[in-house]
Amino acid sequence: MGELKYLNKYLFRYRYRLALGAVFVIISNYFGVIPAKIIRRAFDLVNENITLYKLFSGFSNQDSIYQIFGKTMLIFGASVLLMAILRGIFLFFMRQTIIVVSRYIEYDLKNDIYNHYQHLSLSFYRRNNTGDLMNRISEDVSRVRMYVGPAIMYTINTVVLFLMVITTMASINLKLTIFALLPLPLMAIVIYYVNSIIHRKSENIQEQLSNLSTFTQETFSGIRVLKAYGREQRSREDFEAQSEEYKKRSMGLARVQAFFYPTVLLLAGMSVVLTVYIGGVEVKNGNITPGNIAEFIVYINQLTFPMMSLGWVTSLIQRGAASQKRINEFMHTEPDIKSGTLKEEPIRGKVEFRNVSFTYPDTGIQALKNVSFVAESGDFIAFIGRTGSGKSTIANLLARMYDVNAGEILIDDRNIKDYDLHHLRDAMGYVPQEVFLFSDTISNNIGFGVNKVIEEQVFAAAKNAAVYENIQAFPHGFETTIGERGITLSGGQKQRVSIARAIIKEPNIMVFDDCLSAVDTKTEEEILSNLGKVMENKTSVIISHRVSSIKNADKIFVIDNGVIIESGYHEALLEQKGEYFELYEKQLLEEEEISE
């Protein structure tokens, strides 16, 4: 139950609704207890009047006694029916308050989890897979809702009913009450023992469900690769294996529950047997009436369903606790990147790295070693190097997806950590190396980074990214809905839409992380020419492995193994005959071979 304490703030938030629901529980159970008293009086009345009716056998008064007796029984029957109707009405009100509260809590919890996900750093998403994240915000929250809804409702109902029934029973005959409830301690022992088993098995089930969700999500995301390699059969076999493991764990829990319910029914049956036997002895001794036995049996039957539901409620609580534990693991995770407070001061665009070193926390790979450079506001700087040299790390650090291990990054001569994260990123246009497009219209994908999408701005951004003509060729133009991750577009089209998405923001700092690798040379030149106009007097940072993309930069930095080994403008670097010259010569040779 310790993990479920996290939900107390939500229960407190809706305390008045829950209190009203508890009132409805009390009223409904009150109307549930009264029929037993009516049945007792009716039973005793029948017992007494049958004897009286026989005494007047042969007399004219016998018919009058029969009529009075019949009307009285009809009143008793109508009273029982009325109590049942009233109880049903308040049971409805009970569900409409407590179950509705559980839906409110489910809504709040999902929103809180999603908002927390948004604040977590990029390193968190590198450590955790998407399927697991989705399962915790969907399946786990649903199981928690079953705790704050049905489990709490039936627990309150059971406690209130037990108190009312046992109090009433004890006031009639304490001895009979003790014997009737004698199996309950044994039931408590069984519940205590089964609880731990259910809790452990519930955690195992949720863990496997996350594995199944992750496998399914990855399969559908990579369906193109799956089909290209003809691995459908292998994928089906793997999915079947994952499903089989989930079934095995679920069946294990079902077996425990299957043992639980018959045990509860057996103990409830023992209560009825003891009630009849001990009640008969007490009637013989003149301590109670036969109607009290009937009354006690009604009470025992009223307690049977709560007894049976104890197993189900226990399962709900344990599964809810297991799911809440998984949710708490993420909710208690603090983001690595803490937002600063500076957001009033406009960002002009000066960028400086001072002796920056960075090691990826998950892999331990040192990506940058003592890197230093300065880009004045309005400068066009570029980084080039082989794969794995640390180029993309500079873009990630500049967008503050990670924080440096040593040194500092300055924006307008202020430490990047001082800035409010939203303010910093709002002033920056970032085109990542791995393009991601949403399953939405092209227009909405381009306008993703702005609050209000204006058609003319979308068109202008598309033209500057040299993708306008391609989009217009689609049957629905800019209103064309692209598939998941932009699967319906080519690699070059996706890159250019991503560039348009950054351009439309009109940022003061633009970071392009190898975003022209999938476009041809002619289109690349057109895009760079347009960007030169769009980014005039604004800071531009281009990261590339192609010399053609960066040769017009004000300053070029050559990176190798996380260290800047050369820097200067294009012609000066060629004259040095170093790493940059080798890259340039190699790419020229490759272009000549392609043209031939």
PyMOL commands that set and color helices and strands:
alter all, ss='L'
color gray80, all
select helices_A, chain A and resi 2-13+15-55+61-119+122-127+130-137+139-172+174-180+183-221+223-228+232-284+290-331+391-398+416-418+421-426+442-449+455-464+468-472+477-479+484-486+491-503+521-534+547-549+570-576+579-595
alter helices_A, ss='H'
color red, helices_A
select strands_A, chain A and resi 351-359+366-375+380-384+406-411+414-415+428-431+509-513+539-544+555-560+563-568
alter strands_A, ss='S'
color yellow, strands_A
deselect
rebuild
show_as cartoon
